[in-house]
């Protein structure tokens, strides 16, 4: 895969994540334009507000996890990273339990943690709980992200992408797992995915 194809698939993932909340904003505005009933207008306003917040949260997450936020060598506060991750999952069927140490991590390690958290959340088709824990020593970053819930599983193409296997077919869904692999490889971090009944673990360190 060349850089243009990789970038195109990553953009597809971002667009996919934004379609639903942005579409809901458009629908709410259409109701406000045509509806005169006060109750219906109030409901439409709530829909617009909540959907706009969700879209903003997803954009903020994508900027940090996928983009080039911060300069080379920059540090990111894990408390702030947790806040952004919570915003991404707020209102979904996935509950986030952020237990990361209150440290500043190198930008790329923080990006790897964010992508591992998203990867774990995507393994919960019926919702569940994601627990994030990190090492306490800032000199040796490491983490474990545990996703638990009904039918928790790693899809085959996603698992192959996370392991960097060339035989996997990359698309707008699995490209994020491939990005996680590339981040881990660049950091010389051993990325491990392990699945058991009702649980998926994503570890690096």
N, C-alpha and C positions, 0 to 999 in steps of 0.2 A: 504494500500500500504506500502510495506517495503522500507527501505532505498535504497536497490539495484535497485528495480523497479523505484523508483523516480529518482535516478541518471541516469539510463538507458534512461528514457524518456527525461530528460533534455539534455543529450548528443545528443539524436536524434534531438531535436530542434536546437541545435547548428550546427549539421551536415547539417540539412535541410537548414539553413540560409547560409551555406558556399558552398553548392553544386553548385549553379548558378555562382557566381563569379569565383570559382576555375575552374569549367568546361569551362568558357569563356577564362581563361588564357591558359588552355590546348589547346583549339581550336585555339587561336591566335598563339601559338607556333608551332602548326602543319602547319598553313598557312605559317609562316616564314620559316619553314624547306623546304617546297615544292615550294613556290611561288618565282618567279624571277621578276615579275612586280613591279616597284618601288612604284607605287601608292597603290597596294594591300599590299605590305609590310609595308608601312607607316600606313595604316588603321589597319593592324594587330597589329602593335606596340602600337597604341593608345588603341586598345581593351585590350591588355595585361596590359598596364599601368593602365587604369581605373579600370579594373577588379581586379587587384592586390591591388589597393588602397581600393576598396570596401571590399575585403576579409579582409584586415588588419583592417579596421574600424569595421567590424562586430566582429572580434576576440577581439579587444580592448573593445568593448561594452560588449561582453559576459564575459570577464575576470572581469570587474567591477560589472556588474549586476548579474551575475550568480555565479561567482567564489569567492575566498577568498582573494581578493586583499586587502592589508593593514592588519595590526595587529589588535587584539581585542582592541576596544576602539579608533581606528583610526578615524581621521576626513578627510572628502573629501571636496575639494573646489567645490562649485556648479557651478562656472564658467567653471572649467575643466569638470565636469559632463555634462554640456551643450555642450561643444565642442565635447565630445565623442558621445553624442546623435545626434548632428547635422551630424557628420560623418556617423553614422549608416543610417540616412535617406537621405543623399545627393544622388542625382541621382534617387530618387524614386518619386512617385506621391504625396508624403506627404511633406508639408512644415512645418517646425518647428519654432515656435515663442517662444523663450526661455526668459521668463521674471523673472526668479528666482532671489531672492535677492543675492547679492554678499557675501555669508556667507560660513563658514565651517560647515558642518553637520556631525553628527555621521555616520559612515560607513553604518550601516544597514538602516538608514533613507534615505541616498543617494541611496542605492540599491533599496529601495522601490520606490523612485521617478523615477528611471530609468526604473524599471519594469512597473510602472504605465504608463509611457510615451510610452513604447513599446506596452503595452496592448491597449492604446488609438489609437495608429497608426494602429494597426491591425484591428481596427473597421472601417477602411476607405477602403473598397474594390476598390473604384474608385478614391482614392486619396482625398486630401483635406488639411486641416490645423489643426495642433495641437498647442495649446497655453498652456504653462506651467507657473503657478504662484505659488509662495511660500510665507509663512508667513515671516514677517520681523524680528521677534524675534527669535534669535538662540536658546533660552531656550525652546521654544515651537514649534517644527517643525510641519508644516502642509502644504498641497498643494492642488491645484486644477489643473487637466489636462483636457482640453476641446478639443475634436476632432469634427470637423465639416466638412461635405462634403456630396456629393450625396450618398444616400443609407447607411449612417452611421448606424451601428447596432452592437449589442452585440450578438454573436452566443450563442445559449442556453447552449451548453456544456462548452463554455468559461465562461459564467456568473456563472454557477454552480460551476466551478472550482475556480473562484475568490471568491466565497462565502464559499468555503470549504465544499460544499454539497457532501455527500458520494454517492448520487444517480447518480452523473455525471460520464460519461465515460472519463477517462483521456487518452490522446494520445500525440503525439509529438507536436501538436498544442496547446492544452489546458493546458499542463503541466506548461507553463510559467505563465498562469493565476493562477494556483494553487501555484506556487512559490510566486507570489505576495501576495496571501492570507496568506501563512505561514510567510512571512516577516512581514506583518501587524499584525498578531496575536502575534508574538514574541515581537513586539514593543507595544502591547496593543493599537494599532492605529485602529480607526474605518474606515475600507475601505468601501467606498460606490461607486457603479456604478449606474448611472442613464442615461436612454436613452429617447430622444424625437425625433421629426422628424428632421432628418438631423444632429443630434448632440448626442454625448456620453460624459458624464462627469465621471471622476474618481477622487475621493477625499479621503484624509486621514488626520487625525489630532486628 
